[in-house]
Amino acid sequence: MLNRYDRPPPMAGEAEVKFLDGDFRIVRPGAFVRCAVTGVPIPLEELKYWSVDFQEAYSSPEAVLRRLNPQQAK
């Protein structure tokens, strides 16, 4: 039995996530997802930006803008 100070080891590898409005559901456990624009790994506990329509994660607001406005990113 685990007490409150014992934590299970973190999940390694990339997670598979279903992005919902205002939340997400983990389909396959893992430690991170990748930004669809930059390819940077994003730890799940730091995931803040995603698209429900594209089912993609983004590392920053700038990455979202680059995805939505590719002509302005140049």
Secondary structure, 3 states (H helix, E strand, C coil): CCCCCCCCCCCCCECEEEEECCEEEEEECCCEEEECCCCCEEEHHHCCEEECCCCEEECCHHHHHHHHCCCCCC
